């Protein structure tokens, strides 16, 4: 088979013999090159067409990564905020406990100090007030609030220390007061005073070492101060007698009792019944002979029985 190519510019036509092997190889190579060129052109066109889609996918992946990073940062912020809230909650709990202790201490001091009822009512909020500040911008968390809580905690600590010191003073004063003989040991009237007097039996001049308080037989006799019973029994002239050591040099004696209610070594408190009035020993009738001793010397009980705790 032959292919004859006729050109207008050339008078002689060109003939291609397809039976020639070399010519066939050349034509096949040219066809393959043409096919490859078309394939490359198609790939280039495909890349041009598909490139915006790929760029969009890449942008979406980048945005997803940013969102994930922001989520991780948000989780960290939430954890930090939760730690701050937990810390504030712990401080708030400590302040509430401190406030409870202060209320209990204040209530106790109110009772010890015998303040007027209602003067310090710890069940009500303190009365406060003032003109509203229009420029108030509120608290910023957590710095200002945390600082205020710390300042309040320091203030509570200072107040508690002051109240404890006051409590110690009041309790010491109360203890000292309870150890000092105060008030009448029995209901009745003073029938004989401390000092010189005629002896009720002989009529001779005599020195009376206490107060005689007239009262019916069986009337309860009370301790006028806290202390330890050092003697309970019969003494010549005193009859059935109770002696109480109150410390700080004080001792009291209750004589002519009909019945003893305490024993030696027993601790008694203010107002405890130690005996019952009677007329045992050297006595003309039912009464209580009351003596006060201070640092080994008998003193006039009148100032003590007229005093009030």
Secondary structure as UniProt FT lines:
FT   STRAND          2..5
FT   STRAND          14..17
FT   TURN            18..19
FT   HELIX           21..113
FT   TURN            117..118
FT   TURN            122..123
FT   TURN            134..135
FT   TURN            141..142
FT   HELIX           143..179
FT   STRAND          189..192
FT   STRAND          195..198
FT   TURN            200..202
FT   STRAND          205..208
FT   STRAND          211..214
FT   TURN            217..218
FT   STRAND          220..222
FT   STRAND          227..235
FT   TURN            236..238
FT   STRAND          239..247
FT   TURN            248..249
FT   STRAND          250..260
FT   TURN            264..265
FT   STRAND          267..268
FT   TURN            270..271
FT   STRAND          273..278
FT   STRAND          287..294
FT   TURN            295..296
FT   STRAND          297..299
FT   HELIX           302..305
//
